[in-house]
Amino acid sequence: MSFFYNLKYFSREAAVSMVRNRILTIATVTTIAICIFIVGLALLITLNANNFIDRLESDLEIVVFLDNSLLDSQIKDIQSQIGEMPGIQSIAFVSKDESLSKLQRNLNTNDLNSLIGENPLPNTFKIKAVDAHQVQDLAIAMSNISGIYKINYGQGFVEKMFQVTVWVKNLSIALIIVLAFGAVFLVATSIRLAVFSRRKEIYLMRLIGATNWFIRWPFFLEGISMGTVGSLFAVLLLNICYRSILNNIPDITLFTLVQNSAVLVPLFVSLLIIGIVLGIAGTFISLNRFLKA
């Protein structure tokens, strides 16, 4: 019975404090909403960028060009050497006749043989690595195998792709940290002003024996309420905007926005929790300056 009475009292005090400082409360809720919205936007951009990069990495392959003078036994020996390398996911042999047929289909012609005479295309291996980050090392190792005269794996592009991945992740983390600190500061400022406006009441409560935790709870509920409302607004707006983008932008084969609810729902729930944690953190920082442990 005492628990529910205290909860009712704490909730009432928190509501009275937020109404009394309504301008600052609105400003804090709005700021938290903006911070969570931007954090969510950064996370969605990072999520879709990673999805795009994962697609590129899954399509990334090493093309090994073989000397035309090699015998079938030598080609099989090269295939065996490549297959024994650690980190190889798959290896497929493409004969020069298959390559010519594919080229003719792409050019929509059957007259290449008469135009070029003997097939000049080389036999090739198309290889995929278990980890795309190993592609460069594998290509270097394969270049030492006799009978291979050229290796193509998107040199330059692969390195830049990984650099962009690191840059996007670092930028997102930095932005999230800055926004989190800003939100905590605003919540702490709001709670600090609420504590200051009730300093006489708090002093009297301590004189009659109220514990610091009894005094803290209304402010914690206030911080939780501001964090919850602000993050809820941000999550709803973010969801509406993202769904609108999904419905109005056509899918591109290479770059498809993440639509899986199993990924998006936990993300939005996490943003809501982050808002609540920011509210609690701001309250805790503020109260520790006014109340002795």
C-alpha positions in Angstrom: 0.0 0.0 0.0 2.9 2.3 0.9 4.6 1.7 -2.4 1.5 2.7 -4.4 1.0 5.8 -2.2 4.6 6.8 -2.7 4.4 6.2 -6.5 1.3 8.4 -6.6 3.0 11.1 -4.7 6.1 11.0 -6.8 4.1 11.1 -10.0 2.1 14.1 -8.8 5.2 16.0 -7.8 6.8 15.3 -11.1 3.8 16.5 -13.0 3.5 19.6 -10.9 7.2 20.4 -11.5 6.9 20.0 -15.3 3.8 22.2 -15.4 5.4 24.8 -13.2 8.5 24.8 -15.5 6.5 24.1 -18.7 8.5 26.4 -21.0 11.8 24.7 -20.0 10.0 21.3 -20.1 8.8 21.9 -23.6 12.2 23.1 -24.7 13.9 20.0 -23.2 11.4 17.6 -24.7 11.8 19.3 -28.1 15.5 19.1 -27.9 15.5 15.5 -26.9 13.2 14.8 -29.8 15.5 16.6 -32.2 18.5 14.8 -30.8 16.9 11.3 -30.9 15.6 12.1 -34.4 19.1 13.0 -35.7 20.6 10.0 -33.9 18.0 7.8 -35.5 18.6 9.3 -38.9 22.3 8.7 -38.5 21.7 5.1 -37.5 19.4 4.5 -40.4 21.9 6.0 -42.8 24.6 3.8 -41.3 22.4 0.8 -41.4 21.6 1.3 -45.1 25.2 2.2 -46.0 26.3 -1.0 -44.3 23.6 -2.9 -46.2 24.8 -1.4 -49.5 28.5 -2.2 -48.6 27.5 -5.8 -47.6 25.9 -6.2 -51.0 29.0 -4.9 -52.8 31.2 -7.2 -50.7 29.0 -10.3 -51.4 29.3 -9.5 -55.2 33.0 -8.9 -54.9 35.1 -11.5 -56.7 38.6 -12.1 -57.9 39.0 -12.8 -61.6 42.1 -14.8 -62.4 43.3 -14.8 -66.1 45.2 -17.8 -67.3 47.9 -18.1 -70.0 46.4 -19.5 -73.2 49.3 -21.9 -73.5 48.3 -23.9 -70.4 47.2 -27.5 -70.7 44.1 -28.9 -69.0 46.3 -30.6 -66.4 48.1 -27.4 -65.6 44.7 -25.5 -65.3 43.5 -28.2 -62.8 46.7 -27.9 -60.9 46.3 -24.1 -60.6 42.7 -24.6 -59.5 43.9 -27.0 -56.8 46.5 -24.5 -55.5 43.9 -21.8 -55.3 41.4 -24.1 -53.6 43.9 -25.0 -50.9 44.3 -21.3 -49.9 42.6 -20.4 -46.6 39.7 -18.0 -47.0 38.4 -19.2 -50.4 34.6 -19.6 -50.4 34.1 -20.7 -54.0 36.1 -21.1 -57.3 34.5 -21.4 -60.7 36.3 -22.1 -64.0 35.1 -20.1 -67.0 36.5 -21.4 -70.3 37.4 -18.9 -73.1 34.6 -20.4 -75.2 32.0 -19.6 -72.4 33.4 -16.1 -72.2 33.1 -15.6 -76.0 29.5 -16.9 -75.9 28.6 -14.5 -73.1 30.2 -11.6 -75.0 28.2 -12.5 -78.1 25.0 -12.5 -76.1 25.8 -9.1 -74.5 26.6 -7.7 -78.0 23.5 -9.5 -79.4 25.6 -10.9 -82.3 26.8 -14.3 -83.5 29.3 -13.1 -86.0 32.3 -12.5 -83.7 34.0 -15.7 -84.8 34.1 -14.5 -88.4 35.3 -11.0 -87.4 38.0 -11.9 -84.9 39.0 -15.4 -86.1 40.6 -17.3 -83.3 39.1 -16.8 -79.9 41.5 -14.3 -78.1 39.8 -14.5 -74.7 41.6 -16.3 -71.9 40.4 -19.0 -69.6 39.6 -17.6 -66.2 38.7 -18.5 -62.6 36.1 -16.5 -60.7 36.8 -16.7 -57.0 34.9 -15.5 -54.0 36.5 -15.0 -50.6 34.9 -15.8 -47.3 35.8 -12.3 -46.0 35.9 -9.5 -48.5 38.7 -7.9 -46.5 40.9 -10.8 -47.5 40.5 -10.2 -51.3 43.6 -8.1 -51.7 45.8 -10.6 -49.7 44.4 -13.5 -51.7 45.0 -11.7 -55.0 48.6 -11.0 -54.0 49.1 -14.7 -53.0 47.6 -15.9 -56.3 49.9 -13.7 -58.4 52.8 -15.9 -57.4 51.3 -19.0 -59.0 52.9 -19.9 -62.3 50.5 -19.8 -65.3 48.5 -16.7 -64.1 49.3 -13.6 -66.0 46.7 -11.2 -64.6 44.4 -10.8 -61.6 41.5 -8.4 -61.3 39.6 -7.7 -58.1 38.6 -4.1 -58.5 41.9 -2.7 -57.3 41.6 0.8 -55.8 37.8 0.6 -55.6 38.0 -2.1 -52.9 40.4 -0.1 -50.7 38.3 3.1 -51.1 35.1 1.1 -50.3 36.6 0.0 -47.0 37.8 3.5 -46.2 34.3 4.9 -46.7 32.9 2.2 -44.5 35.2 3.2 -41.6 34.5 6.9 -42.2 30.8 6.5 -42.1 30.9 4.4 -38.9 33.2 6.9 -37.2 31.2 9.9 -38.2 28.0 8.3 -37.0 29.5 7.4 -33.6 30.9 10.9 -33.2 27.5 12.5 -34.1 25.7 10.2 -31.7 28.0 11.0 -28.8 27.8 14.8 -29.4 24.0 14.7 -29.5 23.8 12.4 -26.4 25.9 14.9 -24.4 23.7 17.8 -25.6 20.5 16.0 -24.6 21.9 15.1 -21.2 23.0 18.7 -20.6 19.6 20.0 -21.4 17.8 17.5 -19.2 20.2 18.2 -16.4 19.6 22.0 -16.8 15.8 21.5 -16.6 16.0 19.3 -13.5 18.5 21.6 -11.9 16.1 24.6 -12.3 13.3 22.5 -10.9 15.4 21.5 -7.9 16.4 25.1 -7.4 12.8 26.3 -7.5 11.9 23.8 -4.8 15.0 24.2 -2.7 13.1 25.4 0.4 10.6 22.5 0.1 13.5 20.1 -0.2 15.2 21.6 2.8 12.1 21.2 4.9 11.6 17.6 3.7 15.2 16.8 4.8 14.5 18.4 8.2 11.6 16.1 8.9 13.6 13.0 7.9 13.0 12.5 4.2 15.8 10.5 2.6 17.7 11.7 -0.4 16.2 8.9 -2.5 12.7 9.9 -1.5 13.5 13.4 -2.7 15.1 12.2 -5.9 12.3 10.0 -7.1 10.0 12.8 -8.4 12.8 14.3 -10.3 13.8 10.9 -11.8 10.2 10.5 -12.9 10.3 13.9 -14.4 13.5 13.1 -16.3 12.1 9.8 -17.5 8.9 11.4 -18.6 10.7 14.1 -20.7 13.0 11.5 -22.2 10.1 9.2 -23.0 7.9 11.9 -24.6 10.7 13.4 -26.6 12.0 10.1 -27.9 8.5 8.9 -28.7 7.8 11.9 -30.8 11.2 11.4 -32.6 10.6 7.7 -33.2 7.1 8.3 -34.6 8.3 11.1 -36.9 11.3 9.0 -38.0 9.1 6.0 -38.7 6.7 8.2 -40.8 9.5 9.8 -42.8 11.3 6.5 -43.4 8.1 4.7 -44.5 7.3 7.6 -46.8 10.7 7.2 -48.4 10.3 3.5 -48.8 6.9 4.0 -50.5 8.0 6.7 -52.8 11.5 5.8 -53.9 11.7 2.8 -56.3 14.1 0.0 -55.4 17.4 -0.1 -57.2 19.0 -3.5 -57.7 22.3 -2.5 -56.1 21.0 -0.1 -53.5 17.9 -1.3 -51.7 16.8 0.4 -48.5 16.4 -1.9 -45.4 12.8 -2.8 -45.0 13.0 -5.8 -42.6 10.8 -5.2 -39.5 13.1 -7.5 -37.5 15.8 -4.9 -38.0 13.8 -1.6 -37.9 11.6 -2.4 -34.9 14.6 -3.1 -32.5 16.2 0.1 -33.8 13.2 2.2 -33.0 12.8 0.5 -29.6 16.5 1.2 -28.9 16.0 4.9 -29.7 13.1 5.0 -27.3 15.2 3.5 -24.6 18.1 5.9 -25.4 15.7 8.8 -24.8 14.7 7.4 -21.4 18.4 6.8 -20.5 19.2 10.4 -21.4 16.5 11.6 -19.2 17.7 9.5 -16.3 21.4 10.5 -16.9 20.5 14.2 -16.9 18.5 13.9 -13.7 21.2 11.9 -11.9 23.9 14.4 -12.9 21.8 17.3 -11.8 20.7 15.9 -8.4 24.2 14.9 -7.4 25.1 18.5 -7.4 22.3 19.4 -5.0 21.9 16.4 -2.8 24.6 14.8 -0.8 24.8 11.0 -1.1 
